[in-house]
Amino acid sequence: STVLISGESGTGKELVARALHRLSKHSTSPFLAINMATVPPDMAEAQLFGHERGAFTGAVQRREGLFRSAKGGTVFLDEVGEMSLSVQAKLLRTLENNEVIPVGSDRAVKANFRLVAATNRDLEQQVSQGLFRQDLFFRLNVLGIKILPLRERREDVSALANHMLQKHNRSCGKTKRGFSNEAMRVLVSYHWPGNVRELSNVIERAVILSDGETITPEDLPADLVSQEPLPMCLKHAVAEAEKRHIQWVLSTVDGNREKAAKLLEIDRATLYRRLDKYQVK
């Protein structure tokens, strides 16, 4: 079935797509990935559906395109929300009929593939704005997988950090044994706007720069360490996390309290009480 993976940038959408492929019965077939945000609009059709020789300037030889090249494997379309409406229409036809029409040809050719798409945009909002086809959205979202941002799954930070420590130990030729309690507390307390990708970069930097056997706060970027860590008391930790989340939501809507209340799914009066309670300006 077609899968749509959604989540913020850096949450690991391609890793999920590769896991789906690896665990499928077609794992020995190709996994072909393309980021639609990096493909020029006039080249998207040729990249996906293939083209005939001489179909356009520079087309000196025939190409199959990703869908035919998959040969029973998985095609991963990252940032699918960047596709033009004309390419969306052609993609919908391909998914419905399991066939492609190469650029420069009037003959449909069978294609055997499974599509996994990913986006960091709100496709339903794009549908309402006329930027994305509703019928294609439904066709892509047969199985929807939403990846939460790292700030909403802090319980994963420790396991991810230790995994990345071993990974970067191997790539950098190091033998760091772990993290001090203070360093791990800093990592868990940070809000990670860049998600898992940012965490990986921070761990790689620490592995390179650290002189000791363990990673300490001194090995971490100053902006992480300067963040006030979450308190140990559960009641105070929950309150601090709520305060930071409200501040972050307000920052995403340029301080518009009405929009922030809608995103937080609370009424404005409740939001005002929280702002007074936490002294948020």
C-alpha positions in Angstrom: 0.0 0.0 0.0 1.0 3.6 -0.5 2.4 5.3 2.6 2.5 9.0 3.6 5.0 9.9 6.2 4.6 13.4 7.8 6.8 15.2 10.3 9.1 18.2 10.8 12.4 18.5 9.0 15.0 16.3 10.6 12.7 13.8 12.3 14.0 10.9 10.2 11.3 10.4 7.6 13.6 8.7 5.1 14.8 6.3 7.8 11.2 5.3 8.3 10.8 4.8 4.6 14.0 2.7 4.4 12.8 0.6 7.3 9.4 -0.1 5.6 11.3 -1.2 2.5 13.8 -3.4 4.5 11.0 -5.1 6.3 8.9 -5.8 3.2 9.0 -8.9 1.0 10.5 -6.7 -1.8 13.6 -5.8 0.3 15.9 -7.3 -2.3 14.5 -4.9 -5.0 15.8 -1.3 -5.3 15.0 1.6 -2.9 15.0 4.7 -5.0 14.8 8.1 -3.3 14.3 11.6 -4.7 13.7 15.0 -3.0 11.1 16.9 -5.0 12.3 20.2 -3.5 15.6 19.8 -5.3 14.3 18.9 -8.7 13.7 21.7 -11.2 9.9 21.8 -12.1 10.6 21.3 -15.8 12.6 18.2 -15.0 10.3 16.5 -12.5 8.3 14.5 -15.1 11.3 13.2 -16.8 12.9 12.1 -13.5 9.8 10.3 -12.3 8.2 8.9 -15.5 11.2 8.7 -17.9 11.6 10.2 -21.3 12.2 9.2 -24.9 15.3 10.2 -26.8 14.9 13.7 -28.3 11.9 14.5 -26.1 13.5 17.8 -25.1 16.7 19.7 -25.5 19.5 17.6 -23.9 17.6 14.3 -24.0 20.3 12.5 -26.0 19.2 9.1 -24.8 16.1 7.3 -23.5 15.7 7.0 -19.7 13.3 4.8 -17.8 12.6 7.1 -14.9 12.3 6.2 -11.2 9.0 4.3 -11.3 10.1 1.9 -14.0 13.6 1.6 -12.5 12.2 0.4 -9.2 11.3 -3.0 -10.7 9.2 -4.2 -7.8 11.0 -2.1 -5.2 10.2 1.2 -3.4 10.1 4.7 -4.7 10.5 7.3 -2.0 9.3 10.8 -2.9 10.5 13.2 -0.2 8.9 16.7 0.1 6.0 15.5 -2.1 4.2 18.8 -1.4 6.6 20.6 -3.7 5.3 19.0 -6.8 3.5 21.1 -9.4 -0.2 20.4 -10.0 0.5 19.0 -13.5 3.0 16.5 -12.1 0.5 15.6 -9.3 -2.1 14.8 -11.9 0.3 12.5 -13.8 1.3 10.8 -10.5 -2.3 10.1 -9.6 -2.8 8.4 -13.0 0.3 6.4 -12.5 -0.8 5.2 -9.0 -4.3 4.3 -10.3 -3.2 2.4 -13.3 0.3 1.2 -12.4 1.7 2.6 -15.6 3.6 5.6 -16.8 3.7 7.7 -20.0 7.3 8.8 -20.6 7.9 12.4 -21.7 7.8 12.4 -25.5 5.7 9.3 -25.8 2.0 8.7 -26.2 2.2 5.0 -25.1 1.6 3.9 -21.5 4.2 1.4 -20.1 3.6 -0.8 -17.0 5.5 0.1 -13.9 5.9 -2.2 -10.8 6.7 -0.2 -7.6 5.5 0.7 -4.1 5.3 4.4 -3.3 6.3 5.9 0.0 5.9 9.7 0.1 7.0 12.2 2.8 6.3 15.8 3.7 7.0 18.4 6.3 4.1 20.5 5.1 0.4 20.3 6.1 -1.0 18.7 2.9 -4.6 19.1 4.1 -4.0 22.8 4.4 -2.4 22.8 0.9 -5.5 21.0 -0.4 -7.8 23.7 1.0 -5.6 26.4 -0.6 -5.7 24.7 -4.0 -2.0 23.8 -4.0 -2.4 20.1 -3.7 -4.9 17.7 -5.3 -7.4 16.3 -2.8 -7.7 13.0 -4.8 -3.9 12.6 -4.8 -3.8 13.3 -1.0 -6.3 10.5 -0.4 -4.4 8.2 -2.7 -1.1 8.8 -0.9 -2.5 8.7 2.6 -3.7 5.1 2.5 -1.3 4.4 5.4 -0.4 7.6 7.3 2.6 7.7 9.6 3.2 10.9 11.7 6.6 11.3 13.3 6.6 13.5 16.4 9.2 16.2 16.8 12.0 15.3 19.3 10.8 17.8 21.8 7.6 15.8 22.2 9.4 12.5 22.8 12.2 13.5 25.1 12.2 9.9 26.5 13.9 8.9 23.2 16.8 11.4 23.6 19.0 9.2 25.8 18.7 6.1 23.5 19.3 8.1 20.4 22.3 9.9 21.9 23.9 6.7 22.9 23.2 5.1 19.5 24.8 8.2 17.7 27.7 8.2 20.1 28.6 4.6 18.9 28.0 5.6 15.3 30.3 8.7 15.4 32.9 6.8 17.5 33.2 4.4 14.5 33.3 7.1 11.8 35.7 9.4 13.7 38.0 6.6 15.1 37.1 7.5 18.8 36.3 5.4 21.9 34.1 7.7 24.0 32.3 5.6 26.6 29.2 7.6 27.2 27.8 10.8 28.7 28.1 12.3 32.2 24.8 12.7 34.1 25.0 16.5 33.6 25.6 16.2 29.8 22.6 13.9 29.4 20.4 16.2 31.5 21.4 19.1 29.1 20.5 16.9 26.0 17.2 15.8 27.5 16.2 19.4 28.5 17.0 21.0 25.1 14.0 21.6 22.8 15.8 20.4 19.6 14.3 22.7 16.8 16.4 20.7 14.3 15.1 17.4 15.7 17.1 14.1 15.4 19.4 15.6 12.7 20.4 18.4 15.0 21.0 15.9 17.8 23.3 13.8 15.6 25.3 16.9 14.6 25.7 17.8 18.3 26.9 14.3 19.2 29.4 14.2 16.3 30.8 17.6 17.3 31.2 16.4 20.9 32.9 13.2 19.9 35.4 15.2 17.8 36.2 17.9 20.4 36.0 15.9 23.7 39.4 15.1 25.4 38.0 12.8 28.0 36.5 9.3 28.0 32.9 10.7 28.5 31.0 13.5 27.0 30.5 16.4 29.5 28.6 19.7 29.2 31.9 21.4 28.3 31.9 19.4 25.0 28.4 20.6 24.0 27.5 23.8 22.2 27.1 26.8 24.4 23.5 27.5 23.4 22.5 24.0 24.7 24.3 24.4 28.0 22.9 27.9 28.6 19.4 26.5 28.5 18.0 26.3 32.0 17.6 22.5 32.5 14.3 21.0 33.4 13.9 20.6 37.2 14.0 17.2 38.8 10.7 17.5 40.6 8.0 16.1 38.3 5.4 18.9 39.1 7.9 21.6 38.3 9.3 19.8 35.3 5.8 19.5 33.7 5.2 23.2 34.4 8.5 24.2 32.8 7.8 22.1 29.8 4.3 23.6 29.4 5.8 27.1 29.7 8.4 26.4 27.0 5.9 24.8 24.7 3.5 27.8 25.0 6.5 30.1 24.2 7.4 28.1 21.2 3.9 28.0 19.8 3.6 31.8 20.3 6.9 32.3 18.4 5.6 30.3 15.4 2.5 32.6 15.1 4.5 35.9 15.7 2.8 36.3 19.1 -0.8 36.1 17.9 -2.6 34.8 21.0 -5.8 33.8 19.2 -3.9 31.6 16.7 -1.7 30.2 19.6 -4.8 29.3 21.6 -6.3 27.4 18.5 -3.0 25.5 18.0 -2.8 24.7 21.7 -6.5 23.6 21.6 -7.4 25.8 24.6 -9.6 28.9 24.9 -8.0 32.3 25.0 -8.9 32.8 28.7 -7.0 29.7 29.6 -4.0 30.9 27.5 -4.1 34.3 29.3 -4.1 32.6 32.7 -1.1 30.4 31.7 0.8 33.5 30.4 0.2 35.3 33.7 1.1 32.2 35.7 4.4 31.7 33.9 5.1 35.4 33.4 5.4 35.0 29.6 5.6 38.3 27.8 
